[in-house]
Amino acid sequence: MSEIIHKLKSHKANNDQEKFNRFLKEFMPSLKRYVAIRLHYYEAKHILPKNFYSVDDTIADVYLKAYKNIDNLKDANHLKIELYRLADDVLVSYLEKENKLSSSKKVPVGQIIDEELDLIKEKLTVNGDGEPVLLSDLTFEDISYEQKAFKPKIFLFDDETQKEIAKNLEIPDFALAQETNKAFGSIYDQLPEQSRRILDLRAIGGLTYVEIAEVVGVDTAQVEKVLLTIKQKIM
């Protein structure tokens, strides 16, 4: 048993959820950034109501679920993967509550990602100003969340987040290059749901390809294809 799991189980045995939560926060600080980015995106797209679902409440829910399930976790890596799975589960519960999930939820994620890859490769292009755009309005119907008459807008991050994204995607001088910055904002805004989820897990969460595959429930090869395709579009 890893020392991390041992400490967490000790906190639970002492009924000390406050220390349990504090330890998780120190163990995985990127989890809160991941949740914040995803909530921010859903709010910006009017998929979720603005300022209704908070980052802190979401994280608290994730920690509570981890607290209840800690005895079933075997090591720190297992815990890391489980925390991101739980975060996604909580976010999906918000979407279900707001009736924002399409019937594609029943389709295997691997199949959805293959369809999304085709969409990205075929329809993502650049306009006369060199900015990435879609040849037609992107919808999530039968691929992810339904967004009728979807109108893409550039979605940008702060400098610190952009640098972290660049580092995890191995894009040199990303935050300093205005054109690359602009390209990323446009591409991110237009990505289908599961592809954006994979990007967030890598770029914001800092997870490895293997860890992302376990969180999402797909092959590592599919994760590699998604991230390579996105990186090629950005650069």
For each residue, the residues with C-beta under 8 A, 3 or more apart:
1: 5 6 74 75
2: 5 6 75 76
3: 6 7
4: 7 8 23 27 75 76 79
5: 1 2 8 9 70 73 74 75 76 79
6: 1 2 3 9 10
7: 3 4 10 11 23
8: 4 5 11 12 20 23 24 70 79
9: 5 6 12 13 70 71
10: 6 7 13 14
11: 7 8 14 16 17 19 20 23
12: 8 9 15 16 17 20 67 70 71
13: 9 10
14: 10 11 19
15: 12
16: 11 12 19 20
17: 11 12 20 21 63 64 67
18: 21 22
19: 11 14 16 22 23
20: 8 11 12 16 17 23 24 63 67 70
21: 17 18 24 25 60 63 67
22: 18 19 25 26
23: 4 7 8 11 19 20 26 27
24: 8 20 21 27 28 63 66 83
25: 21 22 28 29 32 59
26: 22 23 29
27: 4 23 24 76 79
28: 24 25 31 80 83
29: 25 26 32 33
30: 33 34 204 205 206
31: 28 34 35 59 62 83 84 87 205
32: 25 29 35 36 55 59
33: 29 30 36 37 161 164 204 205
34: 30 31 37 38 84 87 200 201 204 205
35: 31 32 38 39 55 58 59 62 87 91
36: 32 33 39 40 55
37: 33 34 40 41 157 161 200 204
38: 34 35 41 42 91 197 200
39: 35 36 42 43 48 53 55 58 91
40: 36 37 43 44
41: 37 38 44 45 47 155 196
42: 38 39 45 47 48 91 94 95
43: 39 40 46 47 48 49 50 51
44: 40 41 153 155
45: 41 42 147
46: 43
47: 41 42 43 95 98 100 145 147
48: 39 42 43 52 53 94 95 98 100
49: 43 52 53 98
50: 43
51: 43 54
52: 48 49
53: 39 48 49 57 58 94
54: 51 57 58
55: 32 35 36 39 58 59
56: 59 60
57: 53 54 60 61
58: 35 39 53 54 55 61 62 87 90 91
59: 25 31 32 35 55 56 62 63 87
60: 21 56 57 63 64
61: 57 58 64 65 90
62: 31 35 58 59 65 66 83 86 87 90
63: 17 20 21 24 59 60 66 67
64: 17 60 61 67 68
65: 61 62 68 69 86 89 90
66: 24 62 63 69 70 73 79 82 83 86
67: 12 17 20 21 63 64 70
68: 64 65
69: 65 66 72 73 82
70: 5 8 9 12 20 66 67 73 79
71: 9 12
72: 69
73: 5 66 69 70 78 79 82
74: 1 5 78
75: 1 2 4 5 78 79
76: 2 4 5 27 79 80
77: 80 81 211
78: 73 74 75 81 82
79: 4 5 8 27 66 70 73 75 76 82 83
80: 28 76 77 83 84 207 211
81: 77 78 84 85 211 214 215
82: 66 69 73 78 79 85 86
83: 24 28 31 62 66 79 80 86 87
84: 31 34 80 81 87 88 201 205 207 211 215
85: 81 82 88 89 215
86: 62 65 66 82 83 89 90
87: 31 34 35 58 59 62 83 84 90 91
88: 84 85 91 92 197 215
89: 65 85 86 92 93
90: 58 61 62 65 86 87 93 94
91: 35 38 39 42 58 87 88 94 95
92: 88 89 95 96 101
93: 89 90 96 97
94: 42 48 53 90 91 97 98
95: 42 47 48 91 92 98 100 101 145
96: 92 93 99 100 101
97: 93 94
98: 47 48 49 94 95
99: 96
100: 47 48 95 96 145 146
101: 92 95 96 105 145
102: 105 140 141 142 144 145 146
103: 106 107 142
104: 107 112 140 142 143 144
105: 101 102
106: 103
107: 103 104 111 112 142
108: 111 112
109: 112 113 194 216 217 218
110: 113 114 217 218 219 222
111: 107 108 114 115
112: 104 107 108 109 115 116 143 144 192 194
113: 109 110 116 117 194 195 198 216 218 222 226
114: 110 111 117 118 222
115: 111 112 118 119 142 143
116: 112 113 119 120 143 144 191 192 193 194 195 226
117: 113 114 120 121 195 225 226 229
118: 114 115 121 122
119: 115 116 122 123 124 138 143 192
120: 116 117 123 124 191 192 195 229 230 233
121: 117 118 124 229
122: 118 119
123: 119 120 134 135 136 138
124: 119 120 121 132 133 134 187 190 233
125: 132 133 134 135
126: 130 131 132 133
127: 130 131 133
128:
129:
130: 126 127 179 183
131: 126 127 182 183 186
132: 124 125 126 183 186 187 190 233
133: 124 125 126 127 152 186 190
134: 123 124 125 137 138 152 190
135: 123 125
136: 123
137: 134 149 150 151 152
138: 119 123 134 147 150 152 190 192
139: 143 146 147 148 150
140: 102 104 143 144 145 146 147 150 192 193
141: 102 146 147 148
142: 102 103 104 107 115
143: 104 112 115 116 119 139 140 192 193 194
144: 102 104 112 116 140 192 193 194
145: 47 95 100 101 102 140 193
146: 100 102 139 140 141
147: 45 47 138 139 140 141 150
148: 139 141
149: 137
150: 137 138 139 140 147
151: 137
152: 133 134 137 138 186 189 190
153: 44 189
154: 182 185 186 189
155: 41 44 185 186 188 189
156: 162 181 185
157: 37 161 162 165 185
158: 161 162
159: 162 163 175
160: 163 164
161: 33 37 157 158 164 165 204
162: 156 157 158 159 165 166 174 175 181 184
163: 159 160 166 167 174 175
164: 33 160 161 167 168 203 204 206
165: 157 161 162 168 169 171 174 184 203 204
166: 162 163 169 171 172 173 174 175
167: 163 164 170
168: 164 165 202 203 204 206
169: 165 166 174 202 203 227 230 231 234
170: 167 231
171: 165 166 174 180 231 234 235
172: 166
173: 166 176 177 180
174: 162 163 165 166 169 171 177 180 181 184
175: 159 162 163 166 181
176: 173
177: 173 174 180 181
178: 181 182
179: 130 182 183
180: 171 173 174 177 183 184 234 235
181: 156 162 174 175 177 178 184 185
182: 131 154 178 179 185 186
183: 130 131 132 179 180 186 187 233 234
184: 162 165 174 180 181 187 188 234
185: 154 155 156 157 181 182 188 189
186: 131 132 133 152 154 155 182 183 189 190
187: 124 132 183 184 190 191 230 233 234
188: 155 184 185 191 196 199
189: 152 153 154 155 185 186
190: 124 132 133 134 138 152 186 187
191: 116 120 187 188 195 196 199 230
192: 112 116 119 120 138 140 143 144 195 196
193: 116 140 143 144 145 196 197
194: 109 112 113 116 143 144 197 198 216
195: 113 116 117 120 191 192 198 199 226 230
196: 41 188 191 192 193 199 200
197: 38 88 193 194 200 201 216
198: 113 194 195 201 202 212 216 223 226 227
199: 188 191 195 196 202 203 226 227 230
200: 34 37 38 196 197 203 204 205
201: 34 84 197 198 204 205 207 211 212 215 216
202: 168 169 198 199 205 206 207 209 212 223 227
203: 164 165 168 169 199 200
204: 30 33 34 37 161 164 165 168 200 201
205: 30 31 33 34 84 200 201 202
206: 30 164 168 202
207: 80 84 201 202 211 212 215
208: 211 212
209: 202 212 213 220 223 224 227
210: 213 214 220
211: 77 80 81 84 201 207 208 214 215
212: 198 201 202 207 208 209 215 216 223
213: 209 210 216 217 218 219 220 222 223
214: 81 210 211 217
215: 81 84 85 88 201 207 211 212
216: 109 113 194 197 198 201 212 213 223
217: 109 110 213 214
218: 109 110 113 213 222 223
219: 110 213 222 223
220: 209 210 213 223 224
221: 224 225
222: 110 113 114 213 218 219 225 226
223: 198 202 209 212 213 216 218 219 220 226 227
224: 209 220 221 227 228
225: 117 221 222 228 229
226: 113 116 117 195 198 199 222 223 229 230
227: 169 198 199 202 209 223 224 230 231
228: 224 225 231 232
229: 117 120 121 225 226 232 233
230: 120 169 187 191 195 199 226 227 233 234
231: 169 170 171 227 228 234 235
232: 228 229 235
233: 120 124 132 183 187 229 230
234: 169 171 180 183 184 187 230 231
235: 171 180 231 232
